[in-house]
Amino acid sequence: MLNREHAGALARPSLRSLLVPVIFISVSLSGCGGEAGGEGAETEGSIRAVATTGMVADMVARIGGDNARVTGLMGPGVDPHLYKASAGDVRTLASADIIFYNGLHLEAAMGEVLEEMTVRTVTVPVADGIPEDSRLSSEYFAGSWDPHVWFDVGLWATATTRVEEGFVTLDPANRAEYRERARVFRDTLEVLDAWVRQRVSELPEERRILVTAHDAFGYFGRAYGFEVVGLQGISTVSEAGTSDVQRIADLVVERKVPAIFVETSVSQRTIEAVQAAVRDRGSEVRIGGSLFSDAMGSAGTPEGSYAGMVRHNVNTIVDALLDAPEEAP
């Protein structure tokens, strides 16, 4: 649901929100059709759009185009499950014309601030546009959804509808531009989805076992035929214990999994513990590489865009799992 308050003056943010000690990060979205900047950075006549995660900011910039100046709050390596709004974030959000966030409880620690903003400006929970029958439920939190919807590229394309609607609500005069850019972006995602399927097809089905630091790849597994095993749950709030490490180590040995993966926004300590536990069992498993899960790469790099992040992840996964030792005759 889109929320908007047309009052001219903004109420003062809560003291609790302002005192949370988190560094404000402004993400540059070069080449994305939009522009990001810090507080006070805006172009006359442009829409000031703020997005939470890099994935959302990428989509917003592409659909907003030259009409929007996009500021992203969460940069490379940032865990959105744990991210709390700083005083600078609150000021940035309060000065925005429109706010986009993932939703489905991904930005859990920012919930209070985002709720406050719904009565002040247009706020758009992007993933809420995905039909419930296409979402994955969370086995860890009753009544909740897995928020990592962007790992199914085809499903992420359906989220463009909410972004398009948000801009049209705010700026109906340019309705045709937003609709056209959303259409173009959906076409781009359709091509990307086909590429993922082709690349994954190179990997024999019996090798499609993806072991990661936390359970963020459920949508990826469902869409592209992987068995996904996460050491931590869907949210990184809960930490992995010794029993989790031993359970994953047993699976790796039993299934002869050749590689396991760390994530850029999660400590690699627990995955290294799995590797050590596998070694204690007389086997070996490689760390196949680092995946971008809840955050994209640095601005200006291929992984700093949604498409580049997806390509990096898929290439890393397929290459590592393909590079498995052959069984002795």
Summary of the structure (lengths in Angstrom):
residues: 329
radius of gyration: 20.4
end to end distance: 59.9
largest distance: 76.0
contacts: 1111
relative contact order: 0.13
helix: 45%
strand: 14%
